[in-house]
Amino acid sequence: MARGFESKDVEFQQAERERGPARGRALTADEREAHAHRRTLELALARARGDLAAVRRAGHRRMLEQAIAALERQLEAAPDRSGG
């Protein structure tokens, strides 16, 4: 599962690099790291929500609901996309 998220993050980074400097100032290393972390959380949340839609067993459903709640809390605490 993590490999998929890593490859999506690489794709995202490549797309960002292709957009070039027309977007304004370059991000600092900390801002890039925060952005990558937030994107990873967003992808994990999307995956968990997709899995939840297909789950049938109650125990698995509870586990996914708890994971989704934890990911949502982490996203709330993560810096926003602007780096702040």
HTML snippet that shows the backbone in 3Dmol.js (N, CA, C, O; Angstrom):
<script src="https://3Dmol.org/build/3Dmol-min.js"></script>
<div id="view" style="width:600px;height:400px;position:relative"></div>
<script>
const pdb = `
ATOM      1  N   MET A   1       0.824  -1.185   0.000  1.00  0.00           N
ATOM      2  CA  MET A   1       0.000   0.000   0.000  1.00  0.00           C
ATOM      3  C   MET A   1       0.872   1.254   0.000  1.00  0.00           C
ATOM      4  O   MET A   1       0.590   2.188  -0.751  1.00  0.00           O
ATOM      5  N   ALA A   2       1.921   1.300   0.820  1.00  0.00           N
ATOM      6  CA  ALA A   2       2.757   2.491   0.898  1.00  0.00           C
ATOM      7  C   ALA A   2       3.444   2.777  -0.429  1.00  0.00           C
ATOM      8  O   ALA A   2       3.660   3.938  -0.777  1.00  0.00           O
ATOM      9  N   ARG A   3       3.787   1.746  -1.165  1.00  0.00           N
ATOM     10  CA  ARG A   3       4.449   1.959  -2.446  1.00  0.00           C
ATOM     11  C   ARG A   3       3.555   2.770  -3.388  1.00  0.00           C
ATOM     12  O   ARG A   3       4.044   3.633  -4.117  1.00  0.00           O
ATOM     13  N   GLY A   4       2.265   2.498  -3.375  1.00  0.00           N
ATOM     14  CA  GLY A   4       1.343   3.258  -4.218  1.00  0.00           C
ATOM     15  C   GLY A   4       1.325   4.724  -3.855  1.00  0.00           C
ATOM     16  O   GLY A   4       1.312   5.587  -4.732  1.00  0.00           O
ATOM     17  N   PHE A   5       1.324   5.012  -2.549  1.00  0.00           N
ATOM     18  CA  PHE A   5       1.335   6.397  -2.100  1.00  0.00           C
ATOM     19  C   PHE A   5       2.640   7.068  -2.492  1.00  0.00           C
ATOM     20  O   PHE A   5       2.649   8.225  -2.912  1.00  0.00           O
ATOM     21  N   GLU A   6       3.753   6.334  -2.355  1.00  0.00           N
ATOM     22  CA  GLU A   6       5.043   6.902  -2.718  1.00  0.00           C
ATOM     23  C   GLU A   6       5.083   7.235  -4.198  1.00  0.00           C
ATOM     24  O   GLU A   6       5.586   8.290  -4.585  1.00  0.00           O
ATOM     25  N   SER A   7       4.553   6.336  -5.037  1.00  0.00           N
ATOM     26  CA  SER A   7       4.598   6.601  -6.474  1.00  0.00           C
ATOM     27  C   SER A   7       3.702   7.782  -6.828  1.00  0.00           C
ATOM     28  O   SER A   7       4.040   8.566  -7.715  1.00  0.00           O
ATOM     29  N   LYS A   8       2.576   7.921  -6.157  1.00  0.00           N
ATOM     30  CA  LYS A   8       1.711   9.079  -6.393  1.00  0.00           C
ATOM     31  C   LYS A   8       2.419  10.359  -5.972  1.00  0.00           C
ATOM     32  O   LYS A   8       2.305  11.385  -6.643  1.00  0.00           O
ATOM     33  N   ASP A   9       3.148  10.299  -4.864  1.00  0.00           N
ATOM     34  CA  ASP A   9       3.867  11.476  -4.404  1.00  0.00           C
ATOM     35  C   ASP A   9       4.958  11.848  -5.408  1.00  0.00           C
ATOM     36  O   ASP A   9       5.178  13.030  -5.676  1.00  0.00           O
ATOM     37  N   VAL A  10       5.636  10.853  -5.959  1.00  0.00           N
ATOM     38  CA  VAL A  10       6.660  11.122  -6.969  1.00  0.00           C
ATOM     39  C   VAL A  10       6.020  11.762  -8.198  1.00  0.00           C
ATOM     40  O   VAL A  10       6.551  12.726  -8.750  1.00  0.00           O
ATOM     41  N   GLU A  11       4.879  11.223  -8.625  1.00  0.00           N
ATOM     42  CA  GLU A  11       4.164  11.804  -9.764  1.00  0.00           C
ATOM     43  C   GLU A  11       3.799  13.258  -9.482  1.00  0.00           C
ATOM     44  O   GLU A  11       3.948  14.122 -10.346  1.00  0.00           O
ATOM     45  N   PHE A  12       3.322  13.519  -8.272  1.00  0.00           N
ATOM     46  CA  PHE A  12       2.932  14.864  -7.890  1.00  0.00           C
ATOM     47  C   PHE A  12       4.140  15.800  -7.924  1.00  0.00           C
ATOM     48  O   PHE A  12       4.054  16.915  -8.439  1.00  0.00           O
ATOM     49  N   GLN A  13       5.265  15.343  -7.372  1.00  0.00           N
ATOM     50  CA  GLN A  13       6.463  16.163  -7.345  1.00  0.00           C
ATOM     51  C   GLN A  13       6.947  16.477  -8.760  1.00  0.00           C
ATOM     52  O   GLN A  13       7.370  17.597  -9.047  1.00  0.00           O
ATOM     53  N   GLN A  14       6.881  15.481  -9.636  1.00  0.00           N
ATOM     54  CA  GLN A  14       7.300  15.699 -11.016  1.00  0.00           C
ATOM     55  C   GLN A  14       6.383  16.715 -11.705  1.00  0.00           C
ATOM     56  O   GLN A  14       6.852  17.587 -12.437  1.00  0.00           O
ATOM     57  N   ALA A  15       5.087  16.594 -11.467  1.00  0.00           N
ATOM     58  CA  ALA A  15       4.142  17.541 -12.066  1.00  0.00           C
ATOM     59  C   ALA A  15       4.386  18.952 -11.539  1.00  0.00           C
ATOM     60  O   ALA A  15       4.318  19.922 -12.294  1.00  0.00           O
ATOM     61  N   GLU A  16       4.669  19.064 -10.252  1.00  0.00           N
ATOM     62  CA  GLU A  16       4.957  20.380  -9.668  1.00  0.00           C
ATOM     63  C   GLU A  16       6.222  20.973 -10.285  1.00  0.00           C
ATOM     64  O   GLU A  16       6.274  22.169 -10.571  1.00  0.00           O
ATOM     65  N   ARG A  17       7.221  20.151 -10.485  1.00  0.00           N
ATOM     66  CA  ARG A  17       8.477  20.620 -11.061  1.00  0.00           C
ATOM     67  C   ARG A  17       8.277  21.092 -12.499  1.00  0.00           C
ATOM     68  O   ARG A  17       8.894  22.064 -12.934  1.00  0.00           O
ATOM     69  N   GLU A  18       7.407  20.392 -13.234  1.00  0.00           N
ATOM     70  CA  GLU A  18       7.137  20.762 -14.622  1.00  0.00           C
ATOM     71  C   GLU A  18       6.420  22.101 -14.731  1.00  0.00           C
ATOM     72  O   GLU A  18       6.566  22.803 -15.732  1.00  0.00           O
ATOM     73  N   ARG A  19       5.659  22.456 -13.724  1.00  0.00           N
ATOM     74  CA  ARG A  19       4.959  23.742 -13.742  1.00  0.00           C
ATOM     75  C   ARG A  19       5.935  24.899 -13.699  1.00  0.00           C
ATOM     76  O   ARG A  19       5.645  25.990 -14.190  1.00  0.00           O
ATOM     77  N   GLY A  20       7.083  24.657 -13.114  1.00  0.00           N
ATOM     78  CA  GLY A  20       8.156  25.632 -13.156  1.00  0.00           C
ATOM     79  C   GLY A  20       7.970  26.814 -12.239  1.00  0.00           C
ATOM     80  O   GLY A  20       7.068  26.842 -11.403  1.00  0.00           O
ATOM     81  N   PRO A  21       8.849  27.800 -12.412  1.00  0.00           N
ATOM     82  CA  PRO A  21       8.889  28.941 -11.505  1.00  0.00           C
ATOM     83  C   PRO A  21       7.794  29.972 -11.740  1.00  0.00           C
ATOM     84  O   PRO A  21       7.759  30.983 -11.038  1.00  0.00           O
ATOM     85  N   ALA A  22       6.917  29.763 -12.680  1.00  0.00           N
ATOM     86  CA  ALA A  22       5.859  30.732 -12.966  1.00  0.00           C
ATOM     87  C   ALA A  22       4.892  30.879 -11.794  1.00  0.00           C
ATOM     88  O   ALA A  22       4.067  31.792 -11.786  1.00  0.00           O
ATOM     89  N   ARG A  23       4.983  29.999 -10.814  1.00  0.00           N
ATOM     90  CA  ARG A  23       4.056  30.024  -9.691  1.00  0.00           C
ATOM     91  C   ARG A  23       4.497  30.944  -8.558  1.00  0.00           C
ATOM     92  O   ARG A  23       3.769  31.075  -7.575  1.00  0.00           O
ATOM     93  N   GLY A  24       5.640  31.574  -8.655  1.00  0.00           N
ATOM     94  CA  GLY A  24       6.084  32.466  -7.591  1.00  0.00           C
ATOM     95  C   GLY A  24       7.361  31.964  -6.967  1.00  0.00           C
ATOM     96  O   GLY A  24       8.161  31.294  -7.619  1.00  0.00           O
ATOM     97  N   ARG A  25       7.553  32.289  -5.703  1.00  0.00           N
ATOM     98  CA  ARG A  25       8.802  31.943  -5.045  1.00  0.00           C
ATOM     99  C   ARG A  25       8.937  30.435  -4.861  1.00  0.00           C
ATOM    100  O   ARG A  25       7.947  29.706  -4.800  1.00  0.00           O
ATOM    101  N   ALA A  26      10.175  29.994  -4.776  1.00  0.00           N
ATOM    102  CA  ALA A  26      10.448  28.573  -4.541  1.00  0.00           C
ATOM    103  C   ALA A  26      10.106  28.231  -3.094  1.00  0.00           C
ATOM    104  O   ALA A  26      10.279  29.052  -2.193  1.00  0.00           O
ATOM    105  N   LEU A  27       9.628  27.033  -2.886  1.00  0.00           N
ATOM    106  CA  LEU A  27       9.312  26.580  -1.532  1.00  0.00           C
ATOM    107  C   LEU A  27      10.589  26.189  -0.808  1.00  0.00           C
ATOM    108  O   LEU A  27      11.548  25.717  -1.419  1.00  0.00           O
ATOM    109  N   THR A  28      10.586  26.391   0.496  1.00  0.00           N
ATOM    110  CA  THR A  28      11.718  25.945   1.301  1.00  0.00           C
ATOM    111  C   THR A  28      11.642  24.433   1.455  1.00  0.00           C
ATOM    112  O   THR A  28      10.625  23.819   1.130  1.00  0.00           O
ATOM    113  N   ALA A  29      12.704  23.843   1.945  1.00  0.00           N
ATOM    114  CA  ALA A  29      12.729  22.395   2.171  1.00  0.00           C
ATOM    115  C   ALA A  29      11.634  21.994   3.161  1.00  0.00           C
ATOM    116  O   ALA A  29      10.973  20.972   2.979  1.00  0.00           O
ATOM    117  N   ASP A  30      11.445  22.800   4.205  1.00  0.00           N
ATOM    118  CA  ASP A  30      10.403  22.501   5.194  1.00  0.00           C
ATOM    119  C   ASP A  30       9.013  22.579   4.574  1.00  0.00           C
ATOM    120  O   ASP A  30       8.149  21.753   4.869  1.00  0.00           O
ATOM    121  N   GLU A  31       8.798  23.572   3.714  1.00  0.00           N
ATOM    122  CA  GLU A  31       7.498  23.712   3.057  1.00  0.00           C
ATOM    123  C   GLU A  31       7.234  22.535   2.116  1.00  0.00           C
ATOM    124  O   GLU A  31       6.117  22.020   2.054  1.00  0.00           O
ATOM    125  N   ARG A  32       8.265  22.115   1.386  1.00  0.00           N
ATOM    126  CA  ARG A  32       8.106  20.955   0.499  1.00  0.00           C
ATOM    127  C   ARG A  32       7.800  19.701   1.295  1.00  0.00           C
ATOM    128  O   ARG A  32       6.955  18.894   0.907  1.00  0.00           O
ATOM    129  N   GLU A  33       8.497  19.548   2.413  1.00  0.00           N
ATOM    130  CA  GLU A  33       8.273  18.374   3.257  1.00  0.00           C
ATOM    131  C   GLU A  33       6.857  18.385   3.843  1.00  0.00           C
ATOM    132  O   GLU A  33       6.186  17.354   3.861  1.00  0.00           O
ATOM    133  N   ALA A  34       6.410  19.531   4.314  1.00  0.00           N
ATOM    134  CA  ALA A  34       5.062  19.655   4.867  1.00  0.00           C
ATOM    135  C   ALA A  34       4.009  19.375   3.799  1.00  0.00           C
ATOM    136  O   ALA A  34       3.004  18.714   4.060  1.00  0.00           O
ATOM    137  N   HIS A  35       4.250  19.883   2.602  1.00  0.00           N
ATOM    138  CA  HIS A  35       3.324  19.659   1.502  1.00  0.00           C
ATOM    139  C   HIS A  35       3.267  18.177   1.138  1.00  0.00           C
ATOM    140  O   HIS A  35       2.185  17.632   0.918  1.00  0.00           O
ATOM    141  N   ALA A  36       4.423  17.528   1.073  1.00  0.00           N
ATOM    142  CA  ALA A  36       4.469  16.102   0.752  1.00  0.00           C
ATOM    143  C   ALA A  36       3.766  15.286   1.835  1.00  0.00           C
ATOM    144  O   ALA A  36       3.052  14.328   1.537  1.00  0.00           O
ATOM    145  N   HIS A  37       3.975  15.673   3.095  1.00  0.00           N
ATOM    146  CA  HIS A  37       3.324  14.958   4.201  1.00  0.00           C
ATOM    147  C   HIS A  37       1.809  15.112   4.111  1.00  0.00           C
ATOM    148  O   HIS A  37       1.067  14.143   4.276  1.00  0.00           O
ATOM    149  N   ARG A  38       1.360  16.331   3.848  1.00  0.00           N
ATOM    150  CA  ARG A  38      -0.079  16.570   3.729  1.00  0.00           C
ATOM    151  C   ARG A  38      -0.673  15.776   2.567  1.00  0.00           C
ATOM    152  O   ARG A  38      -1.748  15.190   2.693  1.00  0.00           O
ATOM    153  N   ARG A  39       0.021  15.762   1.455  1.00  0.00           N
ATOM    154  CA  ARG A  39      -0.451  15.018   0.282  1.00  0.00           C
ATOM    155  C   ARG A  39      -0.531  13.521   0.586  1.00  0.00           C
ATOM    156  O   ARG A  39      -1.473  12.850   0.164  1.00  0.00           O
ATOM    157  N   THR A  40       0.445  13.002   1.309  1.00  0.00           N
ATOM    158  CA  THR A  40       0.425  11.588   1.697  1.00  0.00           C
ATOM    159  C   THR A  40      -0.784  11.299   2.581  1.00  0.00           C
ATOM    160  O   THR A  40      -1.455  10.280   2.411  1.00  0.00           O
ATOM    161  N   LEU A  41      -1.058  12.196   3.521  1.00  0.00           N
ATOM    162  CA  LEU A  41      -2.239  12.025   4.379  1.00  0.00           C
ATOM    163  C   LEU A  41      -3.526  12.048   3.551  1.00  0.00           C
ATOM    164  O   LEU A  41      -4.433  11.247   3.780  1.00  0.00           O
ATOM    165  N   GLU A  42      -3.598  12.968   2.592  1.00  0.00           N
ATOM    166  CA  GLU A  42      -4.786  13.069   1.740  1.00  0.00           C
ATOM    167  C   GLU A  42      -4.996  11.790   0.929  1.00  0.00           C
ATOM    168  O   GLU A  42      -6.121  11.312   0.787  1.00  0.00           O
ATOM    169  N   LEU A  43      -3.904  11.246   0.401  1.00  0.00           N
ATOM    170  CA  LEU A  43      -4.008  10.008  -0.375  1.00  0.00           C
ATOM    171  C   LEU A  43      -4.415   8.828   0.507  1.00  0.00           C
ATOM    172  O   LEU A  43      -5.231   8.001   0.103  1.00  0.00           O
ATOM    173  N   ALA A  44      -3.846   8.752   1.711  1.00  0.00           N
ATOM    174  CA  ALA A  44      -4.200   7.679   2.636  1.00  0.00           C
ATOM    175  C   ALA A  44      -5.670   7.780   3.028  1.00  0.00           C
ATOM    176  O   ALA A  44      -6.360   6.766   3.134  1.00  0.00           O
ATOM    177  N   LEU A  45      -6.141   8.994   3.240  1.00  0.00           N
ATOM    178  CA  LEU A  45      -7.547   9.210   3.595  1.00  0.00           C
ATOM    179  C   LEU A  45      -8.467   8.798   2.454  1.00  0.00           C
ATOM    180  O   LEU A  45      -9.491   8.154   2.681  1.00  0.00           O
ATOM    181  N   ALA A  46      -8.109   9.162   1.245  1.00  0.00           N
ATOM    182  CA  ALA A  46      -8.922   8.767   0.085  1.00  0.00           C
ATOM    183  C   ALA A  46      -8.960   7.252  -0.052  1.00  0.00           C
ATOM    184  O   ALA A  46     -10.009   6.677  -0.341  1.00  0.00           O
ATOM    185  N   ARG A  47      -7.831   6.615   0.153  1.00  0.00           N
ATOM    186  CA  ARG A  47      -7.769   5.150   0.054  1.00  0.00           C
ATOM    187  C   ARG A  47      -8.635   4.503   1.135  1.00  0.00           C
ATOM    188  O   ARG A  47      -9.392   3.575   0.851  1.00  0.00           O
ATOM    189  N   ALA A  48      -8.525   4.984   2.360  1.00  0.00           N
ATOM    190  CA  ALA A  48      -9.301   4.417   3.461  1.00  0.00           C
ATOM    191  C   ALA A  48     -10.800   4.606   3.224  1.00  0.00           C
ATOM    192  O   ALA A  48     -11.589   3.702   3.497  1.00  0.00           O
ATOM    193  N   ARG A  49     -11.192   5.767   2.722  1.00  0.00           N
ATOM    194  CA  ARG A  49     -12.608   6.004   2.424  1.00  0.00           C
ATOM    195  C   ARG A  49     -13.092   5.080   1.311  1.00  0.00           C
ATOM    196  O   ARG A  49     -14.219   4.585   1.367  1.00  0.00           O
ATOM    197  N   GLY A  50     -12.271   4.844   0.318  1.00  0.00           N
ATOM    198  CA  GLY A  50     -12.627   3.908  -0.743  1.00  0.00           C
ATOM    199  C   GLY A  50     -12.760   2.492  -0.223  1.00  0.00           C
ATOM    200  O   GLY A  50     -13.687   1.770  -0.589  1.00  0.00           O
ATOM    201  N   ASP A  51     -11.834   2.100   0.630  1.00  0.00           N
ATOM    202  CA  ASP A  51     -11.904   0.767   1.236  1.00  0.00           C
ATOM    203  C   ASP A  51     -13.151   0.629   2.096  1.00  0.00           C
ATOM    204  O   ASP A  51     -13.797  -0.419   2.094  1.00  0.00           O
ATOM    205  N   LEU A  52     -13.490   1.680   2.827  1.00  0.00           N
ATOM    206  CA  LEU A  52     -14.667   1.652   3.696  1.00  0.00           C
ATOM    207  C   LEU A  52     -15.943   1.408   2.891  1.00  0.00           C
ATOM    208  O   LEU A  52     -16.852   0.720   3.355  1.00  0.00           O
ATOM    209  N   ALA A  53     -16.004   1.965   1.701  1.00  0.00           N
ATOM    210  CA  ALA A  53     -17.191   1.806   0.868  1.00  0.00           C
ATOM    211  C   ALA A  53     -17.391   0.343   0.442  1.00  0.00           C
ATOM    212  O   ALA A  53     -18.510  -0.065   0.131  1.00  0.00           O
ATOM    213  N   ALA A  54     -16.320  -0.435   0.427  1.00  0.00           N
ATOM    214  CA  ALA A  54     -16.409  -1.813  -0.051  1.00  0.00           C
ATOM    215  C   ALA A  54     -16.390  -2.853   1.064  1.00  0.00           C
ATOM    216  O   ALA A  54     -16.603  -4.036   0.799  1.00  0.00           O
ATOM    217  N   VAL A  55     -16.143  -2.442   2.293  1.00  0.00           N
ATOM    218  CA  VAL A  55     -15.978  -3.406   3.386  1.00  0.00           C
ATOM    219  C   VAL A  55     -17.312  -4.020   3.798  1.00  0.00           C
ATOM    220  O   VAL A  55     -18.361  -3.377   3.735  1.00  0.00           O
ATOM    221  N   ARG A  56     -17.242  -5.281   4.221  1.00  0.00           N
ATOM    222  CA  ARG A  56     -18.465  -5.989   4.637  1.00  0.00           C
ATOM    223  C   ARG A  56     -18.436  -6.394   6.104  1.00  0.00           C
ATOM    224  O   ARG A  56     -19.484  -6.445   6.748  1.00  0.00           O
ATOM    225  N   ARG A  57     -17.252  -6.683   6.643  1.00  0.00           N
ATOM    226  CA  ARG A  57     -17.166  -7.159   8.027  1.00  0.00           C
ATOM    227  C   ARG A  57     -17.159  -5.980   9.002  1.00  0.00           C
ATOM    228  O   ARG A  57     -16.480  -4.978   8.780  1.00  0.00           O
ATOM    229  N   ALA A  58     -17.920  -6.119  10.072  1.00  0.00           N
ATOM    230  CA  ALA A  58     -18.071  -5.035  11.051  1.00  0.00           C
ATOM    231  C   ALA A  58     -16.741  -4.650  11.691  1.00  0.00           C
ATOM    232  O   ALA A  58     -16.476  -3.463  11.886  1.00  0.00           O
ATOM    233  N   GLY A  59     -15.914  -5.615  12.017  1.00  0.00           N
ATOM    234  CA  GLY A  59     -14.631  -5.322  12.640  1.00  0.00           C
ATOM    235  C   GLY A  59     -13.720  -4.526  11.713  1.00  0.00           C
ATOM    236  O   GLY A  59     -13.037  -3.596  12.141  1.00  0.00           O
ATOM    237  N   HIS A  60     -13.720  -4.900  10.461  1.00  0.00           N
ATOM    238  CA  HIS A  60     -12.905  -4.186   9.481  1.00  0.00           C
ATOM    239  C   HIS A  60     -13.451  -2.774   9.283  1.00  0.00           C
ATOM    240  O   HIS A  60     -12.686  -1.819   9.157  1.00  0.00           O
ATOM    241  N   ARG A  61     -14.762  -2.651   9.257  1.00  0.00           N
ATOM    242  CA  ARG A  61     -15.395  -1.334   9.121  1.00  0.00           C
ATOM    243  C   ARG A  61     -14.992  -0.423  10.281  1.00  0.00           C
ATOM    244  O   ARG A  61     -14.640   0.737  10.067  1.00  0.00           O
ATOM    245  N   ARG A  62     -15.043  -0.947  11.511  1.00  0.00           N
ATOM    246  CA  ARG A  62     -14.657  -0.142  12.678  1.00  0.00           C
ATOM    247  C   ARG A  62     -13.199   0.292  12.588  1.00  0.00           C
ATOM    248  O   ARG A  62     -12.864   1.433  12.908  1.00  0.00           O
ATOM    249  N   MET A  63     -12.331  -0.626  12.149  1.00  0.00           N
ATOM    250  CA  MET A  63     -10.916  -0.308  12.028  1.00  0.00           C
ATOM    251  C   MET A  63     -10.705   0.817  11.013  1.00  0.00           C
ATOM    252  O   MET A  63      -9.925   1.737  11.258  1.00  0.00           O
ATOM    253  N   LEU A  64     -11.396   0.744   9.880  1.00  0.00           N
ATOM    254  CA  LEU A  64     -11.265   1.779   8.857  1.00  0.00           C
ATOM    255  C   LEU A  64     -11.840   3.109   9.332  1.00  0.00           C
ATOM    256  O   LEU A  64     -11.272   4.165   9.055  1.00  0.00           O
ATOM    257  N   GLU A  65     -12.952   3.063  10.041  1.00  0.00           N
ATOM    258  CA  GLU A  65     -13.533   4.293  10.573  1.00  0.00           C
ATOM    259  C   GLU A  65     -12.581   4.973  11.552  1.00  0.00           C
ATOM    260  O   GLU A  65     -12.459   6.198  11.558  1.00  0.00           O
ATOM    261  N   GLN A  66     -11.903   4.168  12.386  1.00  0.00           N
ATOM    262  CA  GLN A  66     -10.928   4.724  13.320  1.00  0.00           C
ATOM    263  C   GLN A  66      -9.733   5.301  12.573  1.00  0.00           C
ATOM    264  O   GLN A  66      -9.228   6.365  12.930  1.00  0.00           O
ATOM    265  N   ALA A  67      -9.282   4.602  11.539  1.00  0.00           N
ATOM    266  CA  ALA A  67      -8.160   5.087  10.737  1.00  0.00           C
ATOM    267  C   ALA A  67      -8.529   6.399  10.047  1.00  0.00           C
ATOM    268  O   ALA A  67      -7.724   7.330  10.001  1.00  0.00           O
ATOM    269  N   ILE A  68      -9.739   6.468   9.516  1.00  0.00           N
ATOM    270  CA  ILE A  68     -10.194   7.695   8.847  1.00  0.00           C
ATOM    271  C   ILE A  68     -10.240   8.852   9.843  1.00  0.00           C
ATOM    272  O   ILE A  68      -9.799   9.959   9.534  1.00  0.00           O
ATOM    273  N   ALA A  69     -10.769   8.597  11.027  1.00  0.00           N
ATOM    274  CA  ALA A  69     -10.828   9.649  12.047  1.00  0.00           C
ATOM    275  C   ALA A  69      -9.423  10.129  12.408  1.00  0.00           C
ATOM    276  O   ALA A  69      -9.196  11.329  12.563  1.00  0.00           O
ATOM    277  N   ALA A  70      -8.485   9.197  12.542  1.00  0.00           N
ATOM    278  CA  ALA A  70      -7.107   9.570  12.882  1.00  0.00           C
ATOM    279  C   ALA A  70      -6.465  10.375  11.752  1.00  0.00           C
ATOM    280  O   ALA A  70      -5.772  11.359  12.011  1.00  0.00           O
ATOM    281  N   LEU A  71      -6.687   9.968  10.519  1.00  0.00           N
ATOM    282  CA  LEU A  71      -6.134  10.706   9.378  1.00  0.00           C
ATOM    283  C   LEU A  71      -6.727  12.099   9.284  1.00  0.00           C
ATOM    284  O   LEU A  71      -6.017  13.056   8.974  1.00  0.00           O
ATOM    285  N   GLU A  72      -8.022  12.225   9.548  1.00  0.00           N
ATOM    286  CA  GLU A  72      -8.659  13.539   9.514  1.00  0.00           C
ATOM    287  C   GLU A  72      -8.080  14.455  10.588  1.00  0.00           C
ATOM    288  O   GLU A  72      -7.883  15.646  10.347  1.00  0.00           O
ATOM    289  N   ARG A  73      -7.806  13.902  11.780  1.00  0.00           N
ATOM    290  CA  ARG A  73      -7.195  14.704  12.846  1.00  0.00           C
ATOM    291  C   ARG A  73      -5.794  15.160  12.433  1.00  0.00           C
ATOM    292  O   ARG A  73      -5.409  16.306  12.668  1.00  0.00           O
ATOM    293  N   GLN A  74      -5.039  14.249  11.815  1.00  0.00           N
ATOM    294  CA  GLN A  74      -3.695  14.612  11.379  1.00  0.00           C
ATOM    295  C   GLN A  74      -3.738  15.705  10.301  1.00  0.00           C
ATOM    296  O   GLN A  74      -2.908  16.614  10.298  1.00  0.00           O
ATOM    297  N   LEU A  75      -4.711  15.608   9.390  1.00  0.00           N
ATOM    298  CA  LEU A  75      -4.845  16.626   8.353  1.00  0.00           C
ATOM    299  C   LEU A  75      -5.186  17.984   8.949  1.00  0.00           C
ATOM    300  O   LEU A  75      -4.675  19.010   8.502  1.00  0.00           O
ATOM    301  N   GLU A  76      -6.053  17.988   9.964  1.00  0.00           N
ATOM    302  CA  GLU A  76      -6.412  19.251  10.623  1.00  0.00           C
ATOM    303  C   GLU A  76      -5.194  19.893  11.269  1.00  0.00           C
ATOM    304  O   GLU A  76      -5.069  21.117  11.295  1.00  0.00           O
ATOM    305  N   ALA A  77      -4.295  19.063  11.791  1.00  0.00           N
ATOM    306  CA  ALA A  77      -3.107  19.577  12.469  1.00  0.00           C
ATOM    307  C   ALA A  77      -1.978  19.910  11.510  1.00  0.00           C
ATOM    308  O   ALA A  77      -1.054  20.638  11.873  1.00  0.00           O
ATOM    309  N   ALA A  78      -2.038  19.389  10.293  1.00  0.00           N
ATOM    310  CA  ALA A  78      -0.960  19.609   9.309  1.00  0.00           C
ATOM    311  C   ALA A  78      -1.035  21.017   8.750  1.00  0.00           C
ATOM    312  O   ALA A  78      -2.119  21.581   8.607  1.00  0.00           O
ATOM    313  N   PRO A  79       0.127  21.584   8.433  1.00  0.00           N
ATOM    314  CA  PRO A  79       0.136  22.900   7.791  1.00  0.00           C
ATOM    315  C   PRO A  79      -0.630  22.847   6.458  1.00  0.00           C
ATOM    316  O   PRO A  79      -0.669  21.811   5.794  1.00  0.00           O
ATOM    317  N   ASP A  80      -1.234  23.972   6.083  1.00  0.00           N
ATOM    318  CA  ASP A  80      -1.984  23.981   4.824  1.00  0.00           C
ATOM    319  C   ASP A  80      -1.035  24.000   3.635  1.00  0.00           C
ATOM    320  O   ASP A  80       0.183  24.060   3.804  1.00  0.00           O
ATOM    321  N   ARG A  81      -1.593  23.950   2.446  1.00  0.00           N
ATOM    322  CA  ARG A  81      -0.801  23.856   1.216  1.00  0.00           C
ATOM    323  C   ARG A  81       0.093  25.063   0.982  1.00  0.00           C
ATOM    324  O   ARG A  81       1.080  24.959   0.254  1.00  0.00           O
ATOM    325  N   SER A  82      -0.219  26.181   1.568  1.00  0.00           N
ATOM    326  CA  SER A  82       0.596  27.376   1.356  1.00  0.00           C
ATOM    327  C   SER A  82       1.853  27.375   2.200  1.00  0.00           C
ATOM    328  O   SER A  82       2.679  28.285   2.121  1.00  0.00           O
ATOM    329  N   GLY A  83       1.983  26.322   3.023  1.00  0.00           N
ATOM    330  CA  GLY A  83       3.186  26.216   3.842  1.00  0.00           C
ATOM    331  C   GLY A  83       3.051  26.844   5.205  1.00  0.00           C
ATOM    332  O   GLY A  83       4.033  26.925   5.943  1.00  0.00           O
ATOM    333  N   GLY A  84       1.856  27.294   5.564  1.00  0.00           N
ATOM    334  CA  GLY A  84       1.672  27.961   6.852  1.00  0.00           C
ATOM    335  C   GLY A  84       0.765  27.219   7.682  1.00  0.00           C
ATOM    336  O   GLY A  84       0.485  27.627   8.809  1.00  0.00           O
TER     337      GLY A  84
END
`;
const viewer = $3Dmol.createViewer("view");
viewer.addModel(pdb, "pdb");
viewer.setStyle({}, {cartoon: {color: "spectrum"}});
viewer.zoomTo();
viewer.render();
</script>
